[in-house]
């Protein structure tokens, strides 16, 4: 009789564990991807920041990929890293030498073969025609893990993000109907070196929205 009771308990436990991995109709509402505003804010925080070389490319929508060459006050100057940009000031005369490649705010790559193409891209950025939804006053602490429902196996798989580019690109590829949840807690890092521990989707959205005035 005792053995029979033990078997019943084990069966009940197994049934409970299987049920936790079964998606019910109401659970789809918990997917952070279903909240367009939250998804957009997460992508904005993780987007490529193209502002560090604005004195060269005149645009925050993209940055020029290293290495490249410029004319700096009439002299050829090679730029191999961010450190090489530090001597350049707003009073200098800077002309990028073509061709060069660029990275957009959404991490797409592009080629700039001529001055005409370059100025056209700068104009597109100024007119809001290129992705420029950057939020630069807050960063994610990595890694960040999310649980994604796999319809083929009927359970959740854990995906780990270790970099902004990876976060942006993966979220970009997800369908809005995908059932995915962020594994909290996660940590936000602010410009003043303060950190905020986040424990829910709503708190994540509220904190980023609260920081937006600081970013502008």
ROZA-996993 format. One record per residue (C-alpha): residue in three letters; residue number from 1; x, z, y. Coordinates in steps of 0.05 Angstrom, whole numbers. Layout:
BEGIN
pt type: ALA | seq: NUM | xx: X | zz: Z | yy: Y
...
This chain:
BEGIN
pt type: UNK | seq: 1 | xx: 0 | zz: 0 | yy: 0
pt type: UNK | seq: 2 | xx: 57 | zz: 17 | yy: 47
pt type: UNK | seq: 3 | xx: 90 | zz: -51 | yy: 33
pt type: UNK | seq: 4 | xx: 25 | zz: -86 | yy: 48
pt type: UNK | seq: 5 | xx: 20 | zz: -50 | yy: 115
pt type: UNK | seq: 6 | xx: 91 | zz: -69 | yy: 133
pt type: UNK | seq: 7 | xx: 77 | zz: -142 | yy: 118
pt type: UNK | seq: 8 | xx: 16 | zz: -140 | yy: 162
pt type: UNK | seq: 9 | xx: 56 | zz: -110 | yy: 219
pt type: UNK | seq: 10 | xx: 110 | zz: -163 | yy: 213
pt type: UNK | seq: 11 | xx: 58 | zz: -218 | yy: 213
pt type: UNK | seq: 12 | xx: 25 | zz: -188 | yy: 274
pt type: UNK | seq: 13 | xx: 92 | zz: -183 | yy: 310
pt type: UNK | seq: 14 | xx: 110 | zz: -255 | yy: 294
pt type: UNK | seq: 15 | xx: 42 | zz: -278 | yy: 318
pt type: UNK | seq: 16 | xx: 53 | zz: -242 | yy: 385
pt type: UNK | seq: 17 | xx: 121 | zz: -274 | yy: 394
pt type: UNK | seq: 18 | xx: 94 | zz: -344 | yy: 381
pt type: UNK | seq: 19 | xx: 37 | zz: -332 | yy: 429
pt type: UNK | seq: 20 | xx: 86 | zz: -316 | yy: 486
pt type: UNK | seq: 21 | xx: 115 | zz: -387 | yy: 479
pt type: UNK | seq: 22 | xx: 47 | zz: -420 | yy: 478
pt type: UNK | seq: 23 | xx: 25 | zz: -449 | yy: 544
pt type: UNK | seq: 24 | xx: -47 | zz: -435 | yy: 563
pt type: UNK | seq: 25 | xx: -85 | zz: -475 | yy: 615
pt type: UNK | seq: 26 | xx: -79 | zz: -421 | yy: 668
pt type: UNK | seq: 27 | xx: -4 | zz: -414 | yy: 662
pt type: UNK | seq: 28 | xx: 9 | zz: -481 | yy: 695
pt type: UNK | seq: 29 | xx: -8 | zz: -448 | yy: 761
pt type: UNK | seq: 30 | xx: 57 | zz: -407 | yy: 756
pt type: UNK | seq: 31 | xx: 102 | zz: -468 | yy: 762
pt type: UNK | seq: 32 | xx: 142 | zz: -466 | yy: 826
pt type: UNK | seq: 33 | xx: 142 | zz: -542 | yy: 825
pt type: UNK | seq: 34 | xx: 67 | zz: -541 | yy: 839
pt type: UNK | seq: 35 | xx: 81 | zz: -511 | yy: 907
pt type: UNK | seq: 36 | xx: 104 | zz: -570 | yy: 948
pt type: UNK | seq: 37 | xx: 126 | zz: -528 | yy: 1007
pt type: UNK | seq: 38 | xx: 169 | zz: -482 | yy: 964
pt type: UNK | seq: 39 | xx: 200 | zz: -540 | yy: 927
pt type: UNK | seq: 40 | xx: 217 | zz: -574 | yy: 993
pt type: UNK | seq: 41 | xx: 249 | zz: -510 | yy: 1020
pt type: UNK | seq: 42 | xx: 291 | zz: -501 | yy: 958
pt type: UNK | seq: 43 | xx: 316 | zz: -573 | yy: 963
pt type: UNK | seq: 44 | xx: 330 | zz: -564 | yy: 1037
pt type: UNK | seq: 45 | xx: 374 | zz: -503 | yy: 1023
pt type: UNK | seq: 46 | xx: 410 | zz: -542 | yy: 967
pt type: UNK | seq: 47 | xx: 416 | zz: -608 | yy: 1006
pt type: UNK | seq: 48 | xx: 483 | zz: -638 | yy: 1026
pt type: UNK | seq: 49 | xx: 505 | zz: -612 | yy: 1095
pt type: UNK | seq: 50 | xx: 532 | zz: -672 | yy: 1132
pt type: UNK | seq: 51 | xx: 545 | zz: -636 | yy: 1198
pt type: UNK | seq: 52 | xx: 618 | zz: -618 | yy: 1187
pt type: UNK | seq: 53 | xx: 643 | zz: -686 | yy: 1208
pt type: UNK | seq: 54 | xx: 593 | zz: -703 | yy: 1263
pt type: UNK | seq: 55 | xx: 650 | zz: -715 | yy: 1313
pt type: UNK | seq: 56 | xx: 671 | zz: -774 | yy: 1270
pt type: UNK | seq: 57 | xx: 606 | zz: -803 | yy: 1241
pt type: UNK | seq: 58 | xx: 558 | zz: -783 | yy: 1297
pt type: UNK | seq: 59 | xx: 505 | zz: -764 | yy: 1246
pt type: UNK | seq: 60 | xx: 481 | zz: -702 | yy: 1209
pt type: UNK | seq: 61 | xx: 445 | zz: -743 | yy: 1157
pt type: UNK | seq: 62 | xx: 509 | zz: -761 | yy: 1120
pt type: UNK | seq: 63 | xx: 583 | zz: -747 | yy: 1116
pt type: UNK | seq: 64 | xx: 642 | zz: -794 | yy: 1103
pt type: UNK | seq: 65 | xx: 675 | zz: -786 | yy: 1036
pt type: UNK | seq: 66 | xx: 748 | zz: -767 | yy: 1033
pt type: UNK | seq: 67 | xx: 798 | zz: -798 | yy: 1041
pt type: UNK | seq: 68 | xx: 787 | zz: -844 | yy: 1100
pt type: UNK | seq: 69 | xx: 823 | zz: -866 | yy: 1163
pt type: UNK | seq: 70 | xx: 804 | zz: -863 | yy: 1236
pt type: UNK | seq: 71 | xx: 833 | zz: -882 | yy: 1303
pt type: UNK | seq: 72 | xx: 844 | zz: -817 | yy: 1340
pt type: UNK | seq: 73 | xx: 858 | zz: -830 | yy: 1414
pt type: UNK | seq: 74 | xx: 887 | zz: -897 | yy: 1395
pt type: UNK | seq: 75 | xx: 930 | zz: -874 | yy: 1337
pt type: UNK | seq: 76 | xx: 914 | zz: -882 | yy: 1263
pt type: UNK | seq: 77 | xx: 899 | zz: -815 | yy: 1230
pt type: UNK | seq: 78 | xx: 884 | zz: -801 | yy: 1157
pt type: UNK | seq: 79 | xx: 830 | zz: -753 | yy: 1138
pt type: UNK | seq: 80 | xx: 837 | zz: -723 | yy: 1068
pt type: UNK | seq: 81 | xx: 799 | zz: -658 | yy: 1075
pt type: UNK | seq: 82 | xx: 758 | zz: -615 | yy: 1122
pt type: UNK | seq: 83 | xx: 823 | zz: -584 | yy: 1146
pt type: UNK | seq: 84 | xx: 843 | zz: -651 | yy: 1175
pt type: UNK | seq: 85 | xx: 780 | zz: -651 | yy: 1218
pt type: UNK | seq: 86 | xx: 796 | zz: -585 | yy: 1253
pt type: UNK | seq: 87 | xx: 843 | zz: -615 | yy: 1307
pt type: UNK | seq: 88 | xx: 789 | zz: -663 | yy: 1330
pt type: UNK | seq: 89 | xx: 749 | zz: -642 | yy: 1391
pt type: UNK | seq: 90 | xx: 690 | zz: -672 | yy: 1429
pt type: UNK | seq: 91 | xx: 739 | zz: -696 | yy: 1482
pt type: UNK | seq: 92 | xx: 776 | zz: -741 | yy: 1434
pt type: UNK | seq: 93 | xx: 763 | zz: -815 | yy: 1425
pt type: UNK | seq: 94 | xx: 747 | zz: -826 | yy: 1351
pt type: UNK | seq: 95 | xx: 734 | zz: -891 | yy: 1315
pt type: UNK | seq: 96 | xx: 726 | zz: -893 | yy: 1239
pt type: UNK | seq: 97 | xx: 762 | zz: -950 | yy: 1204
pt type: UNK | seq: 98 | xx: 721 | zz: -992 | yy: 1157
pt type: UNK | seq: 99 | xx: 703 | zz: -996 | yy: 1101
pt type: UNK | seq: 100 | xx: 686 | zz: -926 | yy: 1078
pt type: UNK | seq: 101 | xx: 634 | zz: -892 | yy: 1034
pt type: UNK | seq: 102 | xx: 585 | zz: -837 | yy: 1053
pt type: UNK | seq: 103 | xx: 543 | zz: -783 | yy: 1020
pt type: UNK | seq: 104 | xx: 472 | zz: -774 | yy: 1046
pt type: UNK | seq: 105 | xx: 434 | zz: -708 | yy: 1052
pt type: UNK | seq: 106 | xx: 400 | zz: -723 | yy: 985
pt type: UNK | seq: 107 | xx: 469 | zz: -734 | yy: 952
pt type: UNK | seq: 108 | xx: 459 | zz: -809 | yy: 945
pt type: UNK | seq: 109 | xx: 522 | zz: -851 | yy: 958
pt type: UNK | seq: 110 | xx: 528 | zz: -911 | yy: 1003
pt type: UNK | seq: 111 | xx: 580 | zz: -961 | yy: 1029
pt type: UNK | seq: 112 | xx: 593 | zz: -975 | yy: 1102
pt type: UNK | seq: 113 | xx: 631 | zz: -1041 | yy: 1107
pt type: UNK | seq: 114 | xx: 623 | zz: -1055 | yy: 1182
pt type: UNK | seq: 115 | xx: 610 | zz: -1024 | yy: 1250
pt type: UNK | seq: 116 | xx: 542 | zz: -1057 | yy: 1252
pt type: UNK | seq: 117 | xx: 520 | zz: -1023 | yy: 1188
pt type: UNK | seq: 118 | xx: 549 | zz: -957 | yy: 1212
pt type: UNK | seq: 119 | xx: 511 | zz: -957 | yy: 1279
pt type: UNK | seq: 120 | xx: 448 | zz: -978 | yy: 1243
pt type: UNK | seq: 121 | xx: 453 | zz: -917 | yy: 1198
pt type: UNK | seq: 122 | xx: 466 | zz: -871 | yy: 1258
pt type: UNK | seq: 123 | xx: 404 | zz: -900 | yy: 1292
pt type: UNK | seq: 124 | xx: 362 | zz: -890 | yy: 1229
pt type: UNK | seq: 125 | xx: 383 | zz: -817 | yy: 1227
pt type: UNK | seq: 126 | xx: 366 | zz: -807 | yy: 1300
pt type: UNK | seq: 127 | xx: 297 | zz: -837 | yy: 1288
pt type: UNK | seq: 128 | xx: 282 | zz: -792 | yy: 1228
pt type: UNK | seq: 129 | xx: 286 | zz: -849 | yy: 1177
pt type: UNK | seq: 130 | xx: 339 | zz: -815 | yy: 1133
pt type: UNK | seq: 131 | xx: 333 | zz: -749 | yy: 1095
pt type: UNK | seq: 132 | xx: 354 | zz: -694 | yy: 1142
pt type: UNK | seq: 133 | xx: 315 | zz: -633 | yy: 1119
pt type: UNK | seq: 134 | xx: 376 | zz: -588 | yy: 1117
pt type: UNK | seq: 135 | xx: 373 | zz: -512 | yy: 1119
pt type: UNK | seq: 136 | xx: 445 | zz: -490 | yy: 1132
pt type: UNK | seq: 137 | xx: 438 | zz: -417 | yy: 1151
pt type: UNK | seq: 138 | xx: 424 | zz: -394 | yy: 1080
pt type: UNK | seq: 139 | xx: 455 | zz: -410 | yy: 1012
pt type: UNK | seq: 140 | xx: 440 | zz: -395 | yy: 940
pt type: UNK | seq: 141 | xx: 485 | zz: -351 | yy: 898
pt type: UNK | seq: 142 | xx: 498 | zz: -386 | yy: 833
pt type: UNK | seq: 143 | xx: 484 | zz: -392 | yy: 776
pt type: UNK | seq: 144 | xx: 408 | zz: -399 | yy: 781
pt type: UNK | seq: 145 | xx: 368 | zz: -406 | yy: 718
pt type: UNK | seq: 146 | xx: 299 | zz: -436 | yy: 709
pt type: UNK | seq: 147 | xx: 254 | zz: -440 | yy: 648
pt type: UNK | seq: 148 | xx: 223 | zz: -508 | yy: 635
pt type: UNK | seq: 149 | xx: 168 | zz: -520 | yy: 585
pt type: UNK | seq: 150 | xx: 185 | zz: -572 | yy: 532
pt type: UNK | seq: 151 | xx: 121 | zz: -606 | yy: 508
pt type: UNK | seq: 152 | xx: 155 | zz: -632 | yy: 445
pt type: UNK | seq: 153 | xx: 176 | zz: -564 | yy: 420
pt type: UNK | seq: 154 | xx: 120 | zz: -524 | yy: 454
pt type: UNK | seq: 155 | xx: 169 | zz: -472 | yy: 481
pt type: UNK | seq: 156 | xx: 212 | zz: -459 | yy: 542
pt type: UNK | seq: 157 | xx: 283 | zz: -483 | yy: 552
pt type: UNK | seq: 158 | xx: 331 | zz: -449 | yy: 601
pt type: UNK | seq: 159 | xx: 369 | zz: -493 | yy: 650
pt type: UNK | seq: 160 | xx: 426 | zz: -465 | yy: 690
pt type: UNK | seq: 161 | xx: 443 | zz: -492 | yy: 760
pt type: UNK | seq: 162 | xx: 514 | zz: -478 | yy: 784
pt type: UNK | seq: 163 | xx: 518 | zz: -519 | yy: 848
pt type: UNK | seq: 164 | xx: 475 | zz: -544 | yy: 905
pt type: UNK | seq: 165 | xx: 480 | zz: -616 | yy: 884
pt type: UNK | seq: 166 | xx: 458 | zz: -601 | yy: 814
pt type: UNK | seq: 167 | xx: 399 | zz: -559 | yy: 840
pt type: UNK | seq: 168 | xx: 376 | zz: -614 | yy: 888
pt type: UNK | seq: 169 | xx: 383 | zz: -671 | yy: 839
pt type: UNK | seq: 170 | xx: 348 | zz: -636 | yy: 781
pt type: UNK | seq: 171 | xx: 289 | zz: -614 | yy: 823
pt type: UNK | seq: 172 | xx: 284 | zz: -684 | yy: 851
pt type: UNK | seq: 173 | xx: 277 | zz: -711 | yy: 780
pt type: UNK | seq: 174 | xx: 224 | zz: -662 | yy: 758
pt type: UNK | seq: 175 | xx: 152 | zz: -685 | yy: 758
pt type: UNK | seq: 176 | xx: 106 | zz: -642 | yy: 800
pt type: UNK | seq: 177 | xx: 65 | zz: -628 | yy: 738
pt type: UNK | seq: 178 | xx: 124 | zz: -599 | yy: 700
pt type: UNK | seq: 179 | xx: 116 | zz: -526 | yy: 682
pt type: UNK | seq: 180 | xx: 178 | zz: -491 | yy: 708
pt type: UNK | seq: 181 | xx: 193 | zz: -421 | yy: 732
pt type: UNK | seq: 182 | xx: 253 | zz: -392 | yy: 768
pt type: UNK | seq: 183 | xx: 285 | zz: -335 | yy: 730
pt type: UNK | seq: 184 | xx: 287 | zz: -278 | yy: 780
pt type: UNK | seq: 185 | xx: 321 | zz: -241 | yy: 810
pt type: UNK | seq: 186 | xx: 363 | zz: -291 | yy: 850
pt type: UNK | seq: 187 | xx: 405 | zz: -277 | yy: 912
pt type: UNK | seq: 188 | xx: 406 | zz: -311 | yy: 980
pt type: UNK | seq: 189 | xx: 470 | zz: -310 | yy: 1022
pt type: UNK | seq: 190 | xx: 461 | zz: -312 | yy: 1098
pt type: UNK | seq: 191 | xx: 509 | zz: -336 | yy: 1152
pt type: UNK | seq: 192 | xx: 525 | zz: -265 | yy: 1173
pt type: UNK | seq: 193 | xx: 547 | zz: -249 | yy: 1102
pt type: UNK | seq: 194 | xx: 484 | zz: -209 | yy: 1088
pt type: UNK | seq: 195 | xx: 449 | zz: -219 | yy: 1021
pt type: UNK | seq: 196 | xx: 376 | zz: -216 | yy: 1002
pt type: UNK | seq: 197 | xx: 352 | zz: -205 | yy: 931
pt type: UNK | seq: 198 | xx: 291 | zz: -247 | yy: 914
pt type: UNK | seq: 199 | xx: 243 | zz: -228 | yy: 859
pt type: UNK | seq: 200 | xx: 186 | zz: -278 | yy: 865
pt type: UNK | seq: 201 | xx: 166 | zz: -348 | yy: 888
pt type: UNK | seq: 202 | xx: 126 | zz: -320 | yy: 945
pt type: UNK | seq: 203 | xx: 184 | zz: -277 | yy: 970
pt type: UNK | seq: 204 | xx: 231 | zz: -336 | yy: 965
pt type: UNK | seq: 205 | xx: 186 | zz: -379 | yy: 1007
pt type: UNK | seq: 206 | xx: 172 | zz: -324 | yy: 1058
pt type: UNK | seq: 207 | xx: 246 | zz: -307 | yy: 1067
pt type: UNK | seq: 208 | xx: 267 | zz: -380 | yy: 1078
pt type: UNK | seq: 209 | xx: 211 | zz: -392 | yy: 1127
pt type: UNK | seq: 210 | xx: 230 | zz: -328 | yy: 1164
pt type: UNK | seq: 211 | xx: 302 | zz: -355 | yy: 1170
pt type: UNK | seq: 212 | xx: 283 | zz: -424 | yy: 1196
pt type: UNK | seq: 213 | xx: 285 | zz: -406 | yy: 1270
pt type: UNK | seq: 214 | xx: 357 | zz: -382 | yy: 1261
pt type: UNK | seq: 215 | xx: 376 | zz: -449 | yy: 1230
pt type: UNK | seq: 216 | xx: 352 | zz: -490 | yy: 1289
